Amino acid sequence: MGWFSRRSRAAQGTPTKLDREATPEDLAALERFATSRQGVEFYLEPETTATDTTVMAIAHDGEWIRRRTGTPRAAGALARKHAIPLYEANKVGYPDRMRAWNRAHPERRAR
């Protein structure tokens, strides 16, 4: 018996479930944010084992929201529809203005 064959067969074959998939309301929330604020940029966040593909929309003042999009293609379509720049967050990072906004609005911190 090898070292790695000791894990149970059931654990190896069980796929991880996402917490939930993207809904039309998620895309609508991104669209509302983008059309009601100035200087919005989208930052694409890849799917993980626990969360569907997400987009963080960040306005010119650093205010932001994060919503699921389902696929990078859906995020790209929404960005093109509103002429919003779309960046890959894991390549470019997040802008400093978002961190400054978070410091100024501690009530929005995750609990």
N, CA, C and O atoms as a MOPAC input file, in Angstrom:
PM7 MOZYME 1SCF
protein

 N      0.85000 1    -1.18000 1     0.00000 1
 C      0.00000 1     0.00000 1     0.00000 1
 C      0.89300 1     1.23900 1     0.00000 1
 O      1.80100 1     1.34100 1     0.82400 1
 N      0.64800 1     2.18200 1    -0.91300 1
 C      1.43400 1     3.39900 1    -0.99700 1
 C      0.96000 1     4.45200 1    -0.00900 1
 O     -0.10800 1     4.32400 1     0.58900 1
 N      1.74500 1     5.46500 1     0.15100 1
 C      1.41400 1     6.53500 1     1.09600 1
 C      0.09200 1     7.22800 1     0.75100 1
 O     -0.71600 1     7.50800 1     1.63700 1
 N     -0.11600 1     7.49400 1    -0.49900 1
 C     -1.28100 1     8.28100 1    -0.88600 1
 C     -2.53300 1     7.44200 1    -1.08400 1
 O     -3.61500 1     7.99400 1    -1.28200 1
 N     -2.41100 1     6.12700 1    -1.03400 1
 C     -3.58900 1     5.28800 1    -1.21400 1
 C     -4.34900 1     5.09900 1     0.09500 1
 O     -5.37400 1     4.41800 1     0.10900 1
 N     -3.87800 1     5.67900 1     1.18600 1
 C     -4.54000 1     5.52300 1     2.47800 1
 C     -5.78200 1     6.39200 1     2.62100 1
 O     -6.62900 1     6.11800 1     3.47100 1
 N     -5.90200 1     7.42400 1     1.81100 1
 C     -7.10300 1     8.26600 1     1.89600 1
 C     -8.30600 1     7.45100 1     1.47500 1
 O     -8.20700 1     6.57400 1     0.61700 1
 N     -9.42900 1     7.74200 1     2.07700 1
 C    -10.63000 1     6.95300 1     1.75800 1
 C    -11.06300 1     7.20800 1     0.32100 1
 O    -10.91400 1     8.31300 1    -0.20000 1
 N    -11.58000 1     6.20600 1    -0.28700 1
 C    -12.06300 1     6.31200 1    -1.66400 1
 C    -13.24500 1     7.28400 1    -1.74000 1
 O    -13.38700 1     8.00100 1    -2.73100 1
 N    -14.08100 1     7.31600 1    -0.72100 1
 C    -15.24600 1     8.21300 1    -0.73300 1
 C    -14.79400 1     9.67300 1    -0.74100 1
 O    -15.37700 1    10.49300 1    -1.45000 1
 N    -13.78200 1    10.00200 1     0.02400 1
 C    -13.30000 1    11.38600 1     0.08000 1
 C    -12.68800 1    11.81100 1    -1.24500 1
 O    -12.77100 1    12.98600 1    -1.60500 1
 N    -12.08300 1    10.90100 1    -1.97100 1
 C    -11.45000 1    11.23900 1    -3.24700 1
 C    -12.46600 1    11.53600 1    -4.32700 1
 O    -12.18900 1    12.34000 1    -5.21700 1
 N    -13.63500 1    10.91300 1    -4.28100 1
 C    -14.59000 1    11.06100 1    -5.35400 1
 C    -15.67600 1    12.09900 1    -5.10600 1
 O    -16.52500 1    12.30700 1    -5.97200 1
 N    -15.67600 1    12.75000 1    -3.95600 1
 C    -16.71300 1    13.71800 1    -3.63000 1
 C    -16.32100 1    15.10000 1    -4.11700 1
 O    -15.36100 1    15.67700 1    -3.60600 1
 N    -17.03600 1    15.64600 1    -5.08800 1
 C    -16.70500 1    16.98700 1    -5.55200 1
 C    -17.17100 1    18.03800 1    -4.54600 1
 O    -18.15500 1    17.83900 1    -3.83400 1
 N    -16.45400 1    19.15200 1    -4.49800 1
 C    -16.83700 1    20.25700 1    -3.63300 1
 C    -17.97400 1    21.02200 1    -4.28100 1
 O    -17.95000 1    21.25700 1    -5.49000 1
 N    -18.96300 1    21.41200 1    -3.50400 1
 C    -20.08800 1    22.18000 1    -4.02800 1
 C    -19.85200 1    23.66000 1    -3.79800 1
 O    -19.32200 1    24.05400 1    -2.76000 1
 N    -20.23800 1    24.47100 1    -4.75100 1
 C    -20.18100 1    25.90900 1    -4.58400 1
 C    -21.23600 1    26.33500 1    -3.58100 1
 O    -22.26400 1    25.67300 1    -3.43400 1
 N    -20.98200 1    27.45200 1    -2.88200 1
 C    -21.96500 1    27.91200 1    -1.91800 1
 C    -23.28400 1    28.26400 1    -2.60000 1
 O    -24.35500 1    27.99200 1    -2.05700 1
 N    -23.21300 1    28.85700 1    -3.77000 1
 C    -24.36700 1    29.06100 1    -4.64100 1
 C    -23.86600 1    29.56700 1    -5.97500 1
 O    -22.76000 1    30.09900 1    -6.07200 1
 N    -24.67000 1    29.40300 1    -6.99100 1
 C    -24.28900 1    29.87200 1    -8.32400 1
 C    -24.78100 1    31.29200 1    -8.54200 1
 O    -25.62400 1    31.79100 1    -7.79600 1
 N    -24.25200 1    31.93300 1    -9.56500 1
 C    -24.66800 1    33.28500 1    -9.91600 1
 C    -26.12500 1    33.28600 1   -10.34300 1
 O    -26.62500 1    32.31800 1   -10.91600 1
 N    -26.79500 1    34.39500 1   -10.05300 1
 C    -28.20000 1    34.55300 1   -10.42800 1
 C    -28.33700 1    35.81700 1   -11.27700 1
 O    -27.42900 1    36.64900 1   -11.29800 1
 N    -29.44800 1    35.96600 1   -11.96700 1
 C    -29.67500 1    37.21200 1   -12.71400 1
 C    -29.63600 1    38.44900 1   -11.80900 1
 O    -29.24900 1    39.52900 1   -12.25500 1
 N    -30.03100 1    38.29700 1   -10.54700 1
 C    -29.98900 1    39.42500 1    -9.60500 1
 C    -28.54200 1    39.86600 1    -9.33000 1
 O    -28.28200 1    41.05200 1    -9.12700 1
 N    -27.61500 1    38.92000 1    -9.32400 1
 C    -26.20100 1    39.28100 1    -9.14000 1
 C    -25.73100 1    40.19100 1   -10.27000 1
 O    -25.09400 1    41.21500 1   -10.02700 1
 N    -26.04800 1    39.81400 1   -11.49900 1
 C    -25.65400 1    40.63800 1   -12.64500 1
 C    -26.37400 1    41.97900 1   -12.62900 1
 O    -25.79100 1    43.00200 1   -12.98900 1
 N    -27.63600 1    41.98000 1   -12.21600 1
 C    -28.40000 1    43.22800 1   -12.14100 1
 C    -27.80200 1    44.16800 1   -11.09100 1
 O    -27.77400 1    45.38200 1   -11.29500 1
 N    -27.33000 1    43.62600 1    -9.98400 1
 C    -26.71000 1    44.45300 1    -8.94200 1
 C    -25.42800 1    45.10400 1    -9.45600 1
 O    -25.17400 1    46.27700 1    -9.18400 1
 N    -24.62600 1    44.34800 1   -10.19300 1
 C    -23.41600 1    44.92300 1   -10.79100 1
 C    -23.77100 1    46.02200 1   -11.78100 1
 O    -23.12700 1    47.07000 1   -11.82500 1
 N    -24.79700 1    45.76900 1   -12.56600 1
 C    -25.22800 1    46.74900 1   -13.56400 1
 C    -25.74300 1    48.02900 1   -12.89100 1
 O    -25.42500 1    49.13300 1   -13.33300 1
 N    -26.53000 1    47.88200 1   -11.83400 1
 C    -27.02500 1    49.05900 1   -11.09800 1
 C    -25.87400 1    49.86200 1   -10.50500 1
 O    -25.86700 1    51.09100 1   -10.57200 1
 N    -24.90500 1    49.16500 1    -9.92800 1
 C    -23.74700 1    49.83900 1    -9.34300 1
 C    -22.99000 1    50.59800 1   -10.42800 1
 O    -22.64400 1    51.76600 1   -10.25400 1
 N    -22.73900 1    49.92700 1   -11.54200 1
 C    -21.94000 1    50.52400 1   -12.62300 1
 C    -22.61300 1    51.73800 1   -13.24300 1
 O    -21.93400 1    52.68800 1   -13.63200 1
 N    -23.93800 1    51.72100 1   -13.34100 1
 C    -24.63700 1    52.83900 1   -13.98300 1
 C    -24.95000 1    53.97800 1   -13.02200 1
 O    -25.31800 1    55.06900 1   -13.45900 1
 N    -24.80900 1    53.74300 1   -11.72400 1
 C    -25.14100 1    54.78600 1   -10.74800 1
 C    -23.90400 1    55.46000 1   -10.14300 1
 O    -24.03200 1    56.34200 1    -9.29400 1
 N    -22.72200 1    55.05100 1   -10.57400 1
 C    -21.48900 1    55.62400 1   -10.04700 1
 C    -20.53700 1    55.96300 1   -11.18500 1
 O    -20.65600 1    55.44500 1   -12.29500 1
 N    -19.59100 1    56.84400 1   -10.88300 1
 C    -18.62500 1    57.26400 1   -11.90400 1
 C    -17.33900 1    56.45400 1   -11.78600 1
 O    -16.97700 1    55.97800 1   -10.71000 1
 N    -16.66700 1    56.31400 1   -12.91200 1
 C    -15.33000 1    55.71400 1   -12.93800 1
 C    -15.26400 1    54.28100 1   -12.45900 1
 O    -14.28600 1    53.89900 1   -11.81600 1
 N    -16.26300 1    53.47900 1   -12.74800 1
 C    -16.29500 1    52.09400 1   -12.27700 1
 C    -15.35800 1    51.22600 1   -13.10300 1
 O    -15.28700 1    51.34400 1   -14.32600 1
 N    -14.64400 1    50.35200 1   -12.40600 1
 C    -13.79700 1    49.33800 1   -13.03500 1
 C    -14.20300 1    47.98800 1   -12.46400 1
 O    -14.59100 1    47.89000 1   -11.30000 1
 N    -14.11100 1    46.95100 1   -13.28400 1
 C    -14.42400 1    45.59300 1   -12.85300 1
 C    -13.12400 1    44.82800 1   -12.63900 1
 O    -12.18600 1    44.93800 1   -13.42800 1
 N    -13.08600 1    44.05200 1   -11.55900 1
 C    -11.95200 1    43.18500 1   -11.25200 1
 C    -12.48700 1    41.76200 1   -11.15700 1
 O    -13.24700 1    41.42700 1   -10.24800 1
 N    -12.07600 1    40.93000 1   -12.11300 1
 C    -12.53700 1    39.55300 1   -12.21500 1
 C    -11.78200 1    38.68500 1   -11.22200 1
 O    -10.55200 1    38.71000 1   -11.16300 1
 N    -12.53800 1    37.91400 1   -10.44100 1
 C    -11.95600 1    36.98500 1    -9.47200 1
 C    -12.31600 1    35.56700 1    -9.91000 1
 O    -13.49200 1    35.27500 1   -10.13000 1
 N    -11.33400 1    34.68900 1   -10.03900 1
 C    -11.60200 1    33.35100 1   -10.58000 1
 C    -12.44100 1    32.49700 1    -9.63600 1
 O    -12.50300 1    32.73800 1    -8.43000 1
 N    -13.07200 1    31.51100 1   -10.21400 1
 C    -13.84100 1    30.53600 1    -9.43700 1
 C    -12.90200 1    29.80900 1    -8.48700 1
 O    -11.76200 1    29.50100 1    -8.83400 1
 N    -13.39400 1    29.54100 1    -7.29000 1
 C    -12.65100 1    28.73600 1    -6.33000 1
 C    -13.46100 1    27.48200 1    -6.03900 1
 O    -14.52600 1    27.28000 1    -6.62300 1
 N    -12.96800 1    26.64800 1    -5.14700 1
 C    -13.72800 1    25.44500 1    -4.80600 1
 C    -14.98600 1    25.77700 1    -4.02500 1
 O    -15.88300 1    24.93900 1    -3.92400 1
 N    -15.07500 1    26.98100 1    -3.47000 1
 C    -16.23600 1    27.34800 1    -2.66500 1
 C    -17.11100 1    28.43000 1    -3.29400 1
 O    -18.27700 1    28.55700 1    -2.92100 1
 N    -16.59000 1    29.20600 1    -4.22800 1
 C    -17.32700 1    30.35000 1    -4.76600 1
 C    -17.24300 1    30.37100 1    -6.28200 1
 O    -16.19500 1    30.09200 1    -6.86400 1
 N    -18.34200 1    30.70000 1    -6.90100 1
 C    -18.41400 1    30.86800 1    -8.34300 1
 C    -17.54300 1    32.06000 1    -8.76100 1
 O    -17.09300 1    32.81800 1    -7.90200 1
 N    -17.30400 1    32.23500 1   -10.03900 1
 C    -16.57200 1    33.39400 1   -10.55100 1
 C    -17.26200 1    34.66200 1   -10.07900 1
 O    -18.48500 1    34.77800 1   -10.16300 1
 N    -16.47500 1    35.61600 1    -9.57900 1
 C    -17.04300 1    36.86100 1    -9.08000 1
 C    -16.38200 1    38.05500 1    -9.74900 1
 O    -15.30000 1    37.95100 1   -10.32500 1
 N    -17.06400 1    39.19500 1    -9.65700 1
 C    -16.52200 1    40.46500 1   -10.12200 1
 C    -16.63900 1    41.45200 1    -8.97600 1
 O    -17.68600 1    41.55900 1    -8.33600 1
 N    -15.55700 1    42.17100 1    -8.72200 1
 C    -15.59800 1    43.27200 1    -7.78600 1
 C    -15.67800 1    44.54200 1    -8.62600 1
 O    -14.78500 1    44.82400 1    -9.42400 1
 N    -16.75200 1    45.30400 1    -8.44200 1
 C    -16.92300 1    46.57900 1    -9.13600 1
 C    -16.45900 1    47.66800 1    -8.17700 1
 O    -16.94800 1    47.76100 1    -7.05100 1
 N    -15.51500 1    48.48900 1    -8.62600 1
 C    -14.94400 1    49.52700 1    -7.77700 1
 C    -15.13300 1    50.87700 1    -8.46000 1
 O    -14.71500 1    51.07000 1    -9.60100 1
 N    -15.76600 1    51.80600 1    -7.75000 1
 C    -16.03500 1    53.14600 1    -8.27800 1
 C    -14.81100 1    54.03900 1    -8.10200 1
 O    -13.82400 1    53.64100 1    -7.48300 1
 N    -14.88600 1    55.25900 1    -8.65800 1
 C    -13.74900 1    56.19000 1    -8.62000 1
 C    -13.35500 1    56.56600 1    -7.19100 1
 O    -12.19200 1    56.88100 1    -6.93900 1
 N    -14.30900 1    56.53700 1    -6.24800 1
 C    -14.01200 1    56.91600 1    -4.86400 1
 C    -13.60600 1    55.72500 1    -4.00000 1
 O    -13.30200 1    55.89800 1    -2.82000 1
 N    -13.59600 1    54.52200 1    -4.56900 1
 C    -13.19400 1    53.33000 1    -3.83900 1
 C    -14.34200 1    52.49000 1    -3.33000 1
 O    -14.12500 1    51.37500 1    -2.85700 1
 N    -15.57000 1    53.00000 1    -3.41400 1
 C    -16.71600 1    52.19800 1    -3.01000 1
 C    -16.77900 1    50.96700 1    -3.91000 1
 O    -16.44700 1    51.04400 1    -5.09300 1
 N    -17.20000 1    49.83900 1    -3.35800 1
 C    -17.16500 1    48.61300 1    -4.14500 1
 C    -18.29400 1    47.67100 1    -3.75600 1
 O    -18.88400 1    47.77600 1    -2.68100 1
 N    -18.57300 1    46.74300 1    -4.67100 1
 C    -19.43000 1    45.59500 1    -4.39300 1
 C    -18.81300 1    44.38300 1    -5.08300 1
 O    -18.05800 1    44.51400 1    -6.04700 1
 N    -19.14700 1    43.21400 1    -4.57400 1
 C    -18.69100 1    41.95900 1    -5.18700 1
 C    -19.91800 1    41.09900 1    -5.42300 1
 O    -20.74000 1    40.90500 1    -4.52700 1
 N    -20.03100 1    40.58500 1    -6.64400 1
 C    -21.15100 1    39.70800 1    -6.97900 1
 C    -20.66700 1    38.57600 1    -7.88000 1
 O    -19.67200 1    38.71100 1    -8.59200 1
 N    -21.37300 1    37.48200 1    -7.83600 1
 C    -21.06900 1    36.33900 1    -8.69700 1
 C    -21.51400 1    36.65100 1   -10.12300 1
 O    -22.51600 1    37.33100 1   -10.34500 1
 N    -20.74100 1    36.13400 1   -11.08900 1
 C    -21.12900 1    36.30700 1   -12.49000 1
 C    -21.32500 1    34.97000 1   -13.19000 1
 O    -21.88400 1    34.92400 1   -14.28600 1
 N    -20.88300 1    33.90400 1   -12.58600 1
 C    -21.03100 1    32.58800 1   -13.20400 1
 C    -19.84800 1    32.20600 1   -14.06600 1
 O    -19.24100 1    31.15500 1   -13.86000 1
 N    -19.51200 1    33.05200 1   -15.03200 1
 C    -18.38700 1    32.77300 1   -15.91500 1
 C    -17.64700 1    34.07200 1   -16.22400 1
 O    -18.22700 1    35.15400 1   -16.13000 1
 N    -16.38000 1    33.97200 1   -16.58800 1
 C    -15.66300 1    35.16600 1   -17.04100 1
 C    -16.31900 1    35.77600 1   -18.28400 1
 O    -16.29300 1    36.99300 1   -18.46800 1
 N    -16.90200 1    34.93800 1   -19.12400 1
 C    -17.55700 1    35.42700 1   -20.33800 1
 C    -18.73500 1    36.34900 1   -19.99500 1
 O    -18.92300 1    37.37500 1   -20.65000 1
 N    -19.52000 1    35.99800 1   -18.98600 1
 C    -20.64600 1    36.84100 1   -18.56000 1
 C    -20.13700 1    38.17100 1   -18.01500 1
 O    -20.74300 1    39.21400 1   -18.26100 1
 N    -19.03600 1    38.14200 1   -17.28100 1
 C    -18.44400 1    39.37700 1   -16.76500 1
 C    -17.95900 1    40.25400 1   -17.91000 1
 O    -18.15500 1    41.46900 1   -17.89200 1
 N    -17.33000 1    39.64300 1   -18.89800 1
 C    -16.84600 1    40.38500 1   -20.06000 1
 C    -17.97400 1    41.01300 1   -20.84900 1
 O    -17.84800 1    42.14200 1   -21.32200 1
 N    -19.08000 1    40.29300 1   -20.99900 1
 C    -20.22400 1    40.83000 1   -21.73300 1
 C    -20.80000 1    42.04900 1   -21.02000 1
 O    -21.15200 1    43.04000 1   -21.66000 1
 N    -20.89500 1    41.97400 1   -19.69300 1
 C    -21.41500 1    43.10500 1   -18.92900 1
 C    -20.46100 1    44.30500 1   -19.01200 1
 O    -20.90300 1    45.44800 1   -19.12600 1
 N    -19.18500 1    44.04000 1   -18.95700 1
 C    -18.19300 1    45.11700 1   -19.06500 1
 C    -18.25000 1    45.78000 1   -20.44200 1
 O    -18.20000 1    47.00600 1   -20.54200 1
 N    -18.35400 1    44.98400 1   -21.49300 1
 C    -18.44800 1    45.55400 1   -22.84500 1
 C    -19.73000 1    46.35800 1   -23.03300 1
 O    -19.71500 1    47.41900 1   -23.65600 1
 N    -20.82800 1    45.85900 1   -22.50000 1
 C    -22.12100 1    46.53300 1   -22.63600 1
 C    -22.06800 1    47.95400 1   -22.08100 1
 O    -22.69800 1    48.86000 1   -22.62800 1
 N    -21.31700 1    48.15100 1   -20.99800 1
 C    -21.25000 1    49.46200 1   -20.34700 1
 C    -19.90100 1    50.15500 1   -20.53000 1
 O    -19.63300 1    51.16600 1   -19.88200 1
 N    -19.05800 1    49.62400 1   -21.40000 1
 C    -17.72500 1    50.18500 1   -21.66700 1
 C    -16.93600 1    50.37500 1   -20.37400 1
 O    -16.39600 1    51.45000 1   -20.11400 1
 N    -16.87900 1    49.31200 1   -19.56700 1
 C    -16.17700 1    49.32900 1   -18.28700 1
 C    -14.91300 1    48.48900 1   -18.42700 1
 O    -14.96500 1    47.37600 1   -18.94900 1
 N    -13.76600 1    49.01600 1   -17.96100 1
 C    -12.54600 1    48.20700 1   -17.99800 1
 C    -12.69600 1    46.97200 1   -17.10600 1
 O    -13.27100 1    47.04600 1   -16.02000 1
 N    -12.17500 1    45.84200 1   -17.57500 1
 C    -12.22600 1    44.58700 1   -16.83500 1
 C    -10.80000 1    44.09300 1   -16.65400 1
 O    -10.08500 1    43.86700 1   -17.63100 1
 N    -10.38600 1    43.92600 1   -15.40000 1
 C     -9.03800 1    43.47600 1   -15.07700 1
 C     -9.10800 1    42.13400 1   -14.36100 1
 O    -10.10800 1    41.82300 1   -13.71400 1
 N     -8.06300 1    41.35100 1   -14.47600 1
 C     -7.95800 1    40.11000 1   -13.70800 1
 C     -7.32800 1    40.45600 1   -12.36300 1
 O     -6.16600 1    40.85600 1   -12.30300 1
 N     -8.08500 1    40.30500 1   -11.30100 1
 C     -7.63200 1    40.71400 1    -9.97000 1
 C     -6.37300 1    39.97900 1    -9.53100 1
 O     -5.51400 1    40.56900 1    -8.87500 1
 N     -6.24900 1    38.70400 1    -9.88100 1
 C     -5.06800 1    37.96100 1    -9.45100 1
 C     -3.80700 1    38.37200 1   -10.20800 1
 O     -2.70800 1    37.98300 1    -9.81200 1
 N     -3.93500 1    39.13900 1   -11.27500 1
 C     -2.76100 1    39.62200 1   -12.01600 1
 C     -2.41000 1    41.06300 1   -11.66500 1
 O     -1.23400 1    41.40500 1   -11.54500 1
 N     -3.43400 1    41.91500 1   -11.50000 1
 C     -3.15800 1    43.34100 1   -11.29000 1
 C     -3.40300 1    43.80900 1    -9.86300 1
 O     -2.97800 1    44.90700 1    -9.50300 1
 N     -4.07400 1    43.01100 1    -9.04200 1
 C     -4.39600 1    43.42700 1    -7.67900 1
 C     -5.56300 1    44.40300 1    -7.66800 1
 O     -6.22000 1    44.63100 1    -8.68400 1
 N     -5.80400 1    44.97400 1    -6.48700 1
 C     -6.90300 1    45.92400 1    -6.31800 1
 C     -6.33400 1    47.32100 1    -6.11800 1
 O     -5.22700 1    47.47200 1    -5.60200 1
 N     -7.08300 1    48.34700 1    -6.52500 1
 C     -6.55900 1    49.71200 1    -6.39900 1
 C     -6.51800 1    50.18900 1    -4.94000 1
 O     -7.32500 1    49.76700 1    -4.11300 1
 N     -5.56600 1    51.07200 1    -4.64800 1
 C     -5.41700 1    51.61000 1    -3.29500 1
 C     -6.66200 1    52.36700 1    -2.84100 1
 O     -6.95900 1    52.41200 1    -1.64700 1
 N     -7.38400 1    52.95600 1    -3.77600 1
 C     -8.57000 1    53.72100 1    -3.38500 1
 C     -9.62000 1    52.83100 1    -2.71500 1
 O    -10.39700 1    53.31200 1    -1.89000 1
 N     -9.65100 1    51.54700 1    -3.05800 1
 C    -10.57700 1    50.63300 1    -2.41300 1
 C    -10.17900 1    50.41900 1    -0.95500 1
 O    -11.04200 1    50.40900 1    -0.07700 1
 N     -8.89900 1    50.24800 1    -0.68700 1
 C     -8.43100 1    50.06600 1     0.68400 1
 C     -8.67700 1    51.32400 1     1.51500 1
 O     -9.03700 1    51.23600 1     2.68900 1
 N     -8.48200 1    52.49000 1     0.90600 1
 C     -8.74800 1    53.74600 1     1.61100 1
 C    -10.23900 1    53.85500 1     1.94400 1
 O    -10.59900 1    54.28900 1     3.03800 1
 N    -11.09100 1    53.47100 1     1.02400 1
 C    -12.52600 1    53.51100 1     1.26600 1
 C    -12.90600 1    52.55500 1     2.39100 1
 O    -13.74700 1    52.88600 1     3.22700 1
 N    -12.29200 1    51.36800 1     2.41900 1
 C    -12.55600 1    50.40000 1     3.48900 1
 C    -12.17000 1    50.96200 1     4.85200 1
 O    -12.89200 1    50.76300 1     5.82900 1
 N    -11.04200 1    51.66100 1     4.92700 1
 C    -10.61800 1    52.26500 1     6.19700 1
 C    -11.59500 1    53.34800 1     6.63600 1
 O    -11.85100 1    53.50200 1     7.83100 1
 N    -12.14200 1    54.10000 1     5.68700 1
 C    -13.06900 1    55.18300 1     6.00400 1
 C    -14.48500 1    54.67100 1     6.32500 1
 O    -15.29400 1    55.41600 1     6.87900 1
 N    -14.78800 1    53.42900 1     5.98800 1
 C    -16.11700 1    52.85200 1     6.20200 1
 C    -16.00500 1    51.51000 1     6.92000 1
 O    -16.27200 1    50.46800 1     6.32100 1
 N    -15.61200 1    51.52100 1     8.19900 1
 C    -15.42100 1    50.25100 1     8.92400 1
 C    -16.70300 1    49.44500 1     9.08400 1
 O    -16.64100 1    48.24400 1     9.34500 1
 N    -17.85900 1    50.07800 1     8.93400 1
 C    -19.12300 1    49.35400 1     9.05900 1
 C    -19.31100 1    48.32800 1     7.94200 1
 O    -20.13300 1    47.42200 1     8.07800 1
 N    -18.57500 1    48.45200 1     6.85200 1
 C    -18.69600 1    47.51600 1     5.72800 1
 C    -17.74200 1    46.32800 1     5.83100 1
 O    -17.73800 1    45.45900 1     4.95900 1
 N    -16.95000 1    46.28400 1     6.87200 1
 C    -15.99600 1    45.16900 1     7.00900 1
 C    -16.72100 1    43.86500 1     7.24200 1
 O    -17.78300 1    43.82400 1     7.86200 1
 N    -16.13200 1    42.80200 1     6.73600 1
 C    -16.71000 1    41.46400 1     6.93600 1
 C    -16.64000 1    41.11000 1     8.41600 1
 O    -15.66300 1    41.41200 1     9.10100 1
 N    -17.67400 1    40.47800 1     8.87900 1
 C    -17.72000 1    40.10500 1    10.31500 1
 C    -17.34800 1    38.66700 1    10.48300 1
 O    -17.32600 1    38.16200 1    11.60600 1

